[in-house]
Amino acid sequence: MTASRFSGITGNVSIDENGDRYSDYSLLDLDPQQGKFVEVAYYSGASNELKQVAEFHWVGGSPPKDSPICGWDHSKCPEGYPFYVYLLSGSAVFILVLMSGFIYFWR
């Protein structure tokens, strides 16, 4: 049974020349107005085609950026960036140690 097409219990079934079934996929998106998932795109394995059937609902109204602000390897960070991170982290640890000491000696 190769390179054939027939109607099955799940709908139309297409088999390639190797005897493998072509897979179809639906992409679902949560519709904020309806509060349920709706189909926004459909991929047909038999025709190798992607169809968008509805609009995507993005948090904040637009898709996320392709990469973080500093890039994946921190090559896009400003020069002074690590200094501020270390200063902020060190200050937080110092305050935490002071608070812990105060609580320990207060008891």
C-alpha positions in Angstrom: 0.0 0.0 0.0 2.2 2.8 -1.3 1.4 6.2 -2.9 -2.3 5.9 -2.2 -5.2 7.9 -0.8 -8.3 6.7 0.9 -11.0 7.8 3.4 -10.5 6.6 6.9 -12.1 7.0 10.3 -10.2 10.3 10.9 -10.7 11.7 7.4 -8.7 11.5 4.2 -5.5 9.5 4.6 -2.6 9.9 2.2 0.3 7.4 2.0 3.7 8.3 0.4 5.8 6.0 -1.9 7.6 4.6 1.2 4.3 3.5 2.9 4.4 6.3 5.4 1.3 8.3 6.3 1.4 12.1 5.6 0.7 14.0 8.8 -1.6 16.9 9.1 -1.3 19.4 11.9 -3.5 22.2 13.3 -2.0 25.1 15.2 -4.4 26.3 18.0 -4.4 29.7 19.7 -6.2 30.8 22.8 -8.9 33.4 21.8 -9.1 35.9 24.7 -12.7 36.9 23.8 -14.1 33.4 23.6 -11.8 31.9 26.3 -11.1 28.8 24.2 -8.6 27.5 21.7 -9.4 28.1 18.0 -7.5 26.9 14.9 -5.3 29.6 13.4 -3.2 27.6 11.0 -3.3 24.2 9.3 -0.5 22.2 7.7 -1.3 19.5 5.1 1.4 16.9 4.8 0.1 15.5 1.5 0.3 18.9 -0.2 3.2 20.3 1.9 1.2 23.4 2.4 0.6 25.7 5.4 -2.6 27.8 5.5 -3.4 30.5 8.0 -7.1 30.4 8.7 -7.4 33.1 11.4 -5.4 35.8 13.1 -2.9 35.0 15.9 -3.5 36.6 19.3 -0.2 37.8 20.7 0.4 38.9 24.3 1.1 42.6 24.1 -0.3 42.8 20.5 2.8 41.7 18.7 5.1 38.6 18.4 8.1 38.3 20.7 11.5 39.5 19.6 13.8 37.0 17.8 16.6 37.3 20.4 17.0 38.7 23.9 18.2 42.3 24.4 21.8 41.3 25.0 21.7 38.5 22.3 22.1 34.8 23.0 25.8 35.2 23.7 25.7 38.6 25.4 27.5 40.2 22.4 24.9 43.0 22.1 25.2 44.1 25.7 26.4 47.7 26.4 30.0 47.9 27.7 29.1 48.8 31.3 26.3 46.2 31.6 28.2 43.6 33.7 29.3 46.3 36.2 25.7 47.2 37.0 24.8 43.5 37.3 27.6 42.9 39.7 26.9 46.0 41.7 23.2 45.2 42.0 23.8 41.6 42.9 26.5 42.5 45.5 24.2 45.1 47.1 21.4 42.6 47.4 23.7 40.0 49.0 25.0 42.7 51.4 21.5 43.8 52.4 20.5 40.1 52.9 23.5 39.5 55.2 22.7 42.6 57.2 19.1 41.6 57.6 20.0 38.0 58.6 22.5 39.3 61.2 20.0 41.7 62.6 17.4 39.0 63.0 19.9 36.5 64.5 21.2 39.0 67.1 17.7 40.5 67.8 16.5 37.1 69.1 
